[in-house]
């Protein structure tokens, strides 16, 4: 199967074909995603909550992101894989940003990296792009800076703040980003950005007017239990399925139904069983 490239994604935009984007944090999920026909996979710093049980994304490290991205690449060799730059991996300087983006490229074989911010991080985007690495911008509700935003709240809901979101979008494109992710802004704002920019615009909780959607896989399959964003559609409830299977195992173990000696156990052949009994006498 041919590996997806940035040119394939641009061709999809040109043809009006929606791009499917999903997070993935491990080898099996990546396999499922590729088989399902997902074009893009993001190994997001959301793994902090979905995998490690942190309260947010802030504690996630580069080493954690690299390890999970390596696993996802092995599981989905044909998908367009995006490594997510965690807090502390690009804020200090352009050179720090380039060094960590190169780590993603060399150690995890990504097709692009993603980083949060608009106008304020244009030099980072430019530096990474100049190093020959595809950059995906992320504006609107940016979890790494949620403290400054007053929490995980929608952005751009007034004319003044919407203008700032649009300015961020324009700055990200001008700095060389190949794709833009817009999160948690009104659909009217996303639509304006989508119509204005020439690069693909992706949405997560920012409405349907875009080139594609990103979803957190743990939300999509009903695995993450702490909360579910209102824009998410749960396509199954894997938490319920897994819990019920475990409950059934516990019940059968307690009652003696499992393991079934004849069905699940390997028995000694008759002659060896006789020898064993004599040895035990």
C-alpha positions in Angstrom: 0.0 0.0 0.0 1.4 3.4 -1.0 2.2 5.8 1.8 0.2 9.0 1.9 2.1 12.2 1.2 1.3 15.9 1.6 0.7 16.0 -2.1 -2.1 13.3 -1.7 -3.8 15.5 0.9 -3.6 18.6 -1.3 -5.1 16.6 -4.2 -8.0 15.6 -1.9 -8.6 19.2 -1.1 -8.5 20.1 -4.8 -11.0 17.4 -5.6 -13.3 18.3 -2.6 -12.8 14.9 -0.9 -12.9 15.2 2.9 -9.8 14.1 4.8 -10.2 11.8 7.7 -7.9 12.4 10.7 -7.8 10.4 13.9 -5.5 10.3 16.9 -3.7 7.0 17.7 -1.3 6.1 20.5 -0.4 2.4 19.9 0.3 -0.2 17.3 -3.1 -2.1 17.3 -5.2 1.1 17.0 -3.0 2.3 14.1 -3.5 -1.0 12.4 -7.3 -0.7 12.7 -7.2 2.9 11.5 -5.2 2.0 8.3 -7.5 -0.9 7.6 -10.5 1.4 8.0 -9.1 3.9 5.4 -8.1 6.7 7.7 -5.7 9.0 5.8 -4.0 10.9 8.7 -3.1 9.8 12.2 -2.0 12.2 15.0 0.0 10.9 17.9 -1.3 13.7 20.0 -0.2 14.9 23.4 -3.8 14.0 24.3 -2.1 10.7 25.1 -1.4 12.3 28.5 -5.1 11.9 29.4 -6.1 9.0 27.2 -3.2 6.7 28.0 -1.4 8.0 31.1 -4.4 9.3 33.1 -3.0 12.8 33.6 -5.4 15.7 34.2 -4.2 17.3 31.0 -1.6 17.4 28.3 1.0 19.5 30.1 3.1 16.7 31.7 3.6 14.9 28.4 7.3 14.7 27.3 9.1 14.3 24.0 10.3 10.9 24.9 6.7 9.7 25.6 5.6 11.2 22.2 8.4 9.6 20.4 7.8 6.1 21.8 4.1 6.2 20.9 4.7 7.6 17.5 7.2 4.9 16.7 4.5 2.3 17.5 1.9 4.0 15.5 4.2 4.2 12.4 4.8 0.5 12.7 1.1 -0.2 12.8 0.1 2.2 10.0 3.0 2.4 7.5 0.7 3.8 4.7 -0.9 6.6 6.8 0.2 10.2 7.0 1.6 10.3 10.5 1.8 13.5 12.5 3.9 13.9 15.6 2.6 16.3 18.2 5.1 18.7 19.7 4.4 18.7 23.5 4.8 21.6 25.9 8.4 22.5 26.4 9.6 21.0 23.1 9.5 24.2 21.0 8.7 27.2 23.2 12.3 28.2 24.2 13.8 28.9 20.8 13.7 28.2 17.1 16.7 25.9 17.4 15.0 23.9 20.1 11.9 23.5 17.9 14.0 22.4 15.0 15.9 19.9 17.1 12.8 18.2 18.4 11.1 18.2 15.1 14.1 16.4 13.7 13.8 13.9 16.5 10.3 13.1 15.3 11.5 12.7 11.8 14.6 10.6 12.5 13.3 8.4 15.4 9.6 8.0 14.5 9.6 8.5 10.7 6.7 11.1 10.8 5.4 12.9 7.7 4.8 16.1 9.6 4.8 17.7 13.1 2.0 19.7 14.7 2.5 22.6 17.1 0.1 25.0 18.8 -0.1 28.8 18.3 -0.5 31.4 15.7 1.2 34.8 15.3 3.4 34.2 18.3 5.1 31.1 17.0 5.6 32.0 13.3 9.3 32.0 13.7 9.2 28.4 14.9 7.0 27.3 12.0 9.4 29.0 9.6 12.5 27.5 11.1 11.1 23.9 11.1 9.8 24.4 7.5 13.3 25.6 6.5 14.7 22.4 7.9 12.6 20.5 5.4 9.9 19.2 7.7 6.2 19.6 7.1 4.4 21.7 9.8 0.8 21.6 10.8 -0.5 24.7 12.7 -3.0 24.5 15.5 -5.1 27.6 16.5 -8.2 28.5 18.4 -8.6 26.4 21.5 -5.0 25.4 22.2 -4.8 23.1 25.2 -1.1 23.8 26.0 -2.0 27.4 26.7 -5.4 26.8 28.1 -4.4 28.6 31.3 -4.1 31.9 29.4 -7.4 31.2 27.6 -9.4 30.7 30.9 -9.6 26.9 30.5 -10.7 24.7 27.7 -13.2 27.2 26.3 -14.3 27.9 22.8 -12.4 30.8 21.2 -13.4 33.5 18.6 -17.0 33.9 19.8 -16.9 37.7 19.6 -16.0 39.8 16.6 -12.8 41.0 18.2 -11.6 37.5 19.2 -12.7 36.0 15.9 -10.5 38.6 14.2 -7.5 37.4 16.3 -8.2 33.8 15.3 -8.3 34.7 11.6 -5.0 36.7 12.0 -3.5 33.5 13.6 -4.6 31.5 10.6 -3.1 33.9 8.1 0.1 34.1 10.0 0.5 30.3 10.2 0.0 29.9 6.5 2.4 32.8 5.7 5.0 31.1 7.9 5.0 28.0 5.8 2.6 25.6 7.5 1.3 23.0 5.1 -2.0 22.3 6.9 -4.0 24.2 9.6 -6.0 22.6 12.5 -8.7 24.8 13.9 -10.1 23.8 17.3 -13.1 25.0 19.3 -14.1 28.1 17.3 -17.6 29.0 15.8 -18.2 27.3 12.5 -18.7 30.8 10.8 -15.1 31.6 11.7 -13.8 28.3 10.5 -15.7 28.7 7.2 -14.1 32.2 6.7 -10.7 30.7 7.3 -11.3 27.8 5.0 -12.5 30.1 2.2 -9.5 32.4 2.7 -6.6 30.1 3.1 -5.1 28.0 0.2 -3.7 25.2 2.5 -6.0 22.4 3.8 -8.0 23.5 6.9 -9.0 20.8 9.4 -11.5 21.0 12.2 -11.9 19.6 15.6 -15.0 20.9 17.3 -15.0 23.9 14.9 -17.8 22.9 12.5 -18.2 21.2 9.1 -16.8 24.0 6.8 -13.3 22.6 6.2 -11.3 20.0 4.3 -11.6 17.3 7.0 -12.1 16.5 10.6 -9.9 15.3 13.5 -11.3 13.2 16.3 -9.7 11.8 19.4 -9.9 8.0 18.9 -10.7 7.4 22.6 -13.8 9.6 22.3 -14.8 8.0 19.0 -14.8 4.5 20.4 -16.1 5.4 23.9 -12.9 4.5 25.7 -12.2 7.8 27.5 -14.6 8.1 30.4 -13.8 11.4 32.1 -15.8 13.6 29.8 -17.0 13.7 26.2 -16.9 17.0 24.2 -20.4 17.9 22.9 -19.3 17.8 19.2 -18.1 14.2 19.5 -20.1 11.3 18.1 -19.4 8.0 19.8 -19.5 5.3 17.2 -19.3 2.5 19.8 -18.9 2.1 23.5 -15.8 0.0 23.9 -15.6 0.8 27.6 -18.9 -1.0 28.2 -17.9 -3.9 26.0 -14.6 -4.4 27.7 -16.0 -4.0 31.2 -18.8 -6.5 30.5 -16.3 -9.0 29.2 -14.1 -8.6 32.3 -17.2 -9.0 34.6 -18.1 -12.2 32.8 -14.5 -13.6 33.3 -14.7 -12.8 37.0 -18.1 -14.4 37.3 -17.0 -17.6 35.5 -13.8 -17.8 37.5 -15.6 -17.5 40.8 -18.2 -20.0 39.9 -15.8 -22.6 38.5 -17.0 -22.3 34.9 -13.6 -21.1 33.7 -11.3 -22.7 32.9 -13.2 -25.7 31.5 -10.8 -28.6 32.0 -11.9 -30.5 28.9 -12.3 -27.5 26.6 -9.4 -25.2 27.6 -6.7 -27.4 29.1 -4.1 -29.6 27.5 -4.2 -33.2 28.9 -1.4 -35.6 29.1 -1.6 -38.5 26.7 -2.8 -41.7 28.4 0.5 -43.5 28.7 2.3 -40.4 30.1 -0.6 -39.8 32.6 -0.1 -43.4 33.9 3.6 -42.8 34.3 3.0 -39.5 36.1 0.5 -41.1 38.6 3.0 -43.9 39.4 5.8 -41.3 40.0 3.5 -39.5 42.4 2.6 -42.6 44.4 
